[in-house]
Every structure is written in C-alpha cells, then in structure tokens.
Amino acid sequence: MVYAVNAKTPGQKVFRQEQIRPMLQVLLADRFQLKVHTDRKELPVYNMILSKKNVGLKPTAQDETFGWKVTPQPGGILQSKATKISIGDFVQLVGASTDRPVVDKTGLTGDFDYEITFAQEDARTQDDANLAIVNAVTEQLGIKLEAAKESMPMLVVDRVEKPSEN
C-alpha cells in the first residue's frame, strides 16, 4: 500500500534537510502510530575523502542562499549546481547514486558550492546514470570514495498502523 504525505513547513523560511527530518518524524509518529528504535550493524560503505586536488567544493560566500538544480545542457549533458550545501547534504546526494551508504571522512565543515557536468545520453540503465554522477564527483570535485566497512545506525520499525485522517 502506498500513501502520499503532503505537509507544509511553517512560515516562508527555506528549511534544510536536518531541520525537516524531526518534523517529518513527528508527523509520521502521529499519523501512522509509528514506533521505531535504532540499532547498529556493520555494513559495506564508501568513505568519502578528499583527494590531493580538491578543487570543486568552494566555501560559500556569506550572502549566498541555498539552491540546487540540475539543468540540461547541449549534447545530452546535465549540469548539477548547488550553492550553500552542507557537507552532510552533499554526502547524501552522492550516496543516492551509489550502491551503499556514503560516510563523510572529509573533515570539512560549513557550507559549500559546487558545479559538475555529466553525460546521460549513453546511460542505458539507472546504474549507468549513477556511475556517470559518481565519476563526475570524483573527477571534477577532487573527491574519492573508498570501499570500507563501518558500524552504521539502523532504523528498526517496531510498530506502524494505517494512517489517521487529517
């Protein structure tokens, strides 16, 4: 069964992912009577580290605001550009294109801007598309993903019910 959850954040402020997560958790706990706990398990991961030529993650200017977009360019190229993105959010974006979790081992703090381009026209599968993104990150931003094993937190669902009405 699939449910669509529509929610609005308070006011006009643009919230970051780490601010929205607790709001979403409260909503799900309330509507679905969701009960969870965390546990740890050793899993295969990629450790994200900086190569010696870290050239692509630029510190954000003081007056910049958060933004992220992917724009088609001529010749089947896509441009991904972000401003004022935290390293945590960047790690999650990269992790969405890998086959295992990505762990931040860069030592970076603060917010960053980046821009990468990658070809999608030759991608026959989603795996091909994901590989193009990961290759662009490593080649254009000076980031490495090293295979490793780490003890990772796991979310365990103890109870969930059909959602309540609005």
C-alpha positions as CSV (number, residue, x, y, z in Angstrom):
1,M,0.0,0.0,0.0
2,V,1.3,3.5,-0.9
3,Y,0.5,6.7,0.9
4,A,1.1,10.3,-0.2
5,V,2.0,12.6,2.7
6,N,1.6,16.3,1.9
7,A,3.0,18.7,4.5
8,K,4.0,22.3,4.7
9,T,6.7,23.8,6.8
10,P,5.8,26.8,8.9
11,G,6.4,30.3,7.5
12,Q,8.3,31.3,4.4
13,K,11.8,30.1,5.6
14,V,13.5,27.5,3.5
15,F,14.4,24.6,5.8
16,R,17.5,22.4,5.5
17,Q,17.1,18.6,5.5
18,E,18.4,18.2,9.0
19,Q,15.7,20.7,10.2
20,I,12.9,18.9,8.3
21,R,13.7,15.4,9.5
22,P,12.5,15.9,13.1
23,M,9.3,17.5,11.8
24,L,8.6,14.5,9.5
25,Q,9.3,12.1,12.3
26,V,6.7,13.7,14.5
27,L,4.2,13.7,11.6
28,L,4.8,10.0,10.9
29,A,4.7,9.0,14.6
30,D,1.4,10.9,14.9
31,R,-0.4,9.8,11.7
32,F,0.9,6.2,11.5
33,Q,1.4,5.5,15.2
34,L,4.9,4.8,14.1
35,K,7.3,3.4,16.8
36,V,10.9,2.9,16.0
37,H,14.3,2.3,17.6
38,T,17.9,2.4,16.4
39,D,20.4,-0.4,16.3
40,R,23.9,-0.7,14.8
41,K,25.1,-3.1,12.2
42,E,28.4,-3.4,10.3
43,L,27.8,-2.7,6.6
44,P,29.8,-2.1,3.4
45,V,30.1,1.6,2.9
46,Y,32.1,4.2,0.9
47,N,34.2,6.6,2.9
48,M,34.2,10.0,1.2
49,I,37.7,11.5,1.4
50,L,39.4,14.5,-0.3
51,S,42.0,13.8,-2.9
52,K,45.0,16.0,-3.0
53,K,43.4,18.0,-5.8
54,N,40.2,19.1,-4.0
55,V,39.2,21.8,-6.5
56,G,35.5,21.6,-6.7
57,L,33.9,22.3,-3.3
58,K,34.2,26.0,-2.8
59,P,33.3,27.7,0.5
60,T,30.0,29.6,0.3
61,A,30.0,33.3,0.2
62,Q,28.5,34.9,3.2
63,D,25.4,36.4,1.5
64,E,24.6,33.3,-0.5
65,T,21.4,31.2,-0.1
66,F,20.8,27.5,-0.5
67,G,20.0,26.3,-4.0
68,W,20.3,23.1,-6.0
69,K,19.3,22.4,-9.6
70,V,20.1,20.0,-12.4
71,T,19.9,21.7,-15.8
72,P,20.1,20.1,-19.3
73,Q,22.9,21.3,-21.5
74,P,23.5,20.8,-25.2
75,G,24.8,17.4,-26.3
76,G,23.0,15.3,-23.7
77,I,25.0,16.8,-20.8
78,L,23.4,17.6,-17.4
79,Q,24.8,20.3,-15.1
80,S,24.3,19.9,-11.3
81,K,24.9,23.1,-9.4
82,A,24.4,23.7,-5.7
83,T,25.0,26.7,-3.5
84,K,25.3,26.8,0.3
85,I,25.0,23.0,0.6
86,S,26.3,21.4,3.8
87,I,28.8,18.5,3.6
88,G,26.1,16.3,5.1
89,D,23.6,17.1,2.4
90,F,26.3,16.7,-0.3
91,V,27.2,13.2,1.1
92,Q,23.6,12.2,0.9
93,L,23.3,13.4,-2.7
94,V,26.3,11.4,-3.7
95,G,25.1,8.4,-1.7
96,A,21.8,8.4,-3.7
97,S,23.9,7.4,-6.7
98,T,25.9,4.6,-5.1
99,D,25.1,1.0,-4.1
100,R,26.0,1.5,-0.4
101,P,25.9,4.3,2.2
102,V,28.5,7.0,2.0
103,V,30.3,8.2,5.1
104,D,31.8,11.6,5.4
105,K,35.5,11.4,6.2
106,T,36.5,14.7,4.5
107,G,36.9,16.7,7.7
108,L,35.1,19.6,6.0
109,T,32.7,21.8,7.9
110,G,30.5,24.7,6.8
111,D,28.6,25.2,3.6
112,F,29.9,24.8,0.0
113,D,29.1,25.5,-3.6
114,Y,29.8,23.1,-6.4
115,E,29.2,22.5,-10.1
116,I,29.6,19.3,-12.1
117,T,28.6,18.2,-15.6
118,F,27.9,14.6,-16.7
119,A,26.6,12.8,-19.8
120,Q,23.4,10.9,-19.6
121,E,22.7,10.1,-23.2
122,D,24.8,6.9,-23.2
123,A,23.2,5.7,-20.0
124,R,21.2,2.5,-20.8
125,T,20.3,1.8,-17.2
126,Q,20.0,3.7,-13.9
127,D,23.2,2.1,-12.8
128,D,25.0,3.7,-15.8
129,A,23.5,7.1,-14.9
130,N,24.6,6.7,-11.3
131,L,28.1,5.8,-12.3
132,A,28.3,8.9,-14.5
133,I,27.4,11.1,-11.5
134,V,29.9,9.4,-9.2
135,N,32.6,9.7,-11.8
136,A,31.9,13.4,-12.2
137,V,32.1,14.0,-8.5
138,T,35.4,12.2,-8.2
139,E,37.0,13.7,-11.3
140,Q,35.6,17.2,-11.2
141,L,35.5,17.9,-7.4
142,G,38.5,16.0,-6.2
143,I,36.5,13.6,-4.0
144,K,37.4,9.9,-3.5
145,L,35.0,7.1,-2.5
146,E,36.9,4.3,-0.8
147,A,35.2,0.9,-0.1
148,A,35.2,0.1,3.7
149,K,33.1,-1.5,6.4
150,E,31.6,0.6,9.2
151,S,29.2,0.1,12.1
152,M,26.1,2.0,10.9
153,P,23.0,3.1,12.7
154,M,19.9,1.2,11.5
155,L,16.3,2.3,12.0
156,V,14.1,-0.6,13.2
157,V,10.3,-0.3,12.9
158,D,8.6,-1.7,15.9
159,R,5.0,-0.7,15.1
160,V,3.1,1.0,12.3
161,E,-0.6,1.3,11.6
162,K,-2.9,2.6,8.9
163,P,-2.8,6.5,9.0
164,S,-5.2,8.6,10.8
165,E,-7.3,11.2,9.0
166,N,-6.3,14.8,8.8
